[in-house]
Amino acid sequence: MSERGAIGVAVGGAVLIGALTALQARINGSLGAELGDGFVAAAVSFGSGLVILIVLSLLLPEGRRGFGRLVDGIRSRTVPPWMLLGGLVGAFTVASQGLTVATIGVALFTVGFVAGQTSGGLVLDRVGYGPAGVVPVTVRRLVGAALAIAGVVVCLSGDALGGVPPWMLVVPAVAGAGVAWQQGTNGRLRVRVESPLTATLVNFIGGTIVLLIAATVHVAAVGAPRVVPSEPWLYAGGAVGVIYIFLSSVVVRRTGVLLLGLGSVVGLLCTSVVLDAFWPAPAAPSTPVAVLAATVAIAGVVVAAVPWRRRRLG
């Protein structure tokens, strides 16, 4: 496969990651609303994903080999402790979904998330944090990122924000910046352990521990949820998270952190348009506004991703 073709496939994977992130946000947000407790919903989501990964790691030879390399790396200190912390960001992201999406909708959650992820991706690529090393912040990439953020501004231009607490947009923005760091961290861990499955498992172990502690404290303070939903789809968030975190650790090596984030923006916005159109939340923007925002963001990805060539004169 040519270099251009490989990048195209990687960007397609990034778009899929964004679509799955939007789907997970809606699932976890709905579970949080049904339970009346976003922290418990997040713990359930991450815990179910961890169970899936443990089973896969035990059954698949790649999983067993990767886990063995992880243990050896920790003992020999070739895998530093900070590489094991990606799950903390995942835990915060899932918790923010459970606390906000049922009120603001997937599109407005994406507004804050995209702003944080795009800004974080630019900075992390510039300092060479991701496994692709230092990725130059060219004019083309800056314009692409600016267009992605412009899509966010378009989404904010509607009248859906009346009465929405500001923290419901600030929290997703912090989560987005954290996810940019998480994607770079997961990519570097994948290189060390030579297994995206093991890198994903590490994320879910750390995230589940943090969320179980948070859920326990919250339940002790306000009481346990009185209703346990019976709809099976409400518990699918963990499985969706396993898929997109696994893909992130693979795709980031080809795309860099920023391009992965921009591709995710396209998937996030397009999927959120569909979800909010057929499954609206109280503060969801109108469909025309969401469509325009997605179009502007897609233009940003095209500008940043397509390797334009100058034509020679004569």
Secondary structure, 3 states (H helix, E strand, C coil): CCHHHHHHHHHHHHHHHHHHHHHHHHHHHHHHHHHCCHHHHHHHHHHHHHHHHHHHHHHCHHHHHHHHHHHHHHHHCCCCHHHHCHHHHHHHHHHHHHHHHHHHHHHHHHHHHHHHHHHHHHHHHHHCCCCCCCCCCCHHHHHHHHHHHHHHHHHHCCCCCCCCCCHHHHHHHHHHHHHHHHHHHHHHHHHHHCCHHHHHHHHHHHHHHHHHHHHHHHHHHHCCCCCCCCCHHHHCHHHHHHHHHHHHHHHHHHHHHHHHHHHHHHHHHHHHHHHHHHCCCCCCCCHHHHHHHHHHHHHHHHHHHCCCCCCCCC
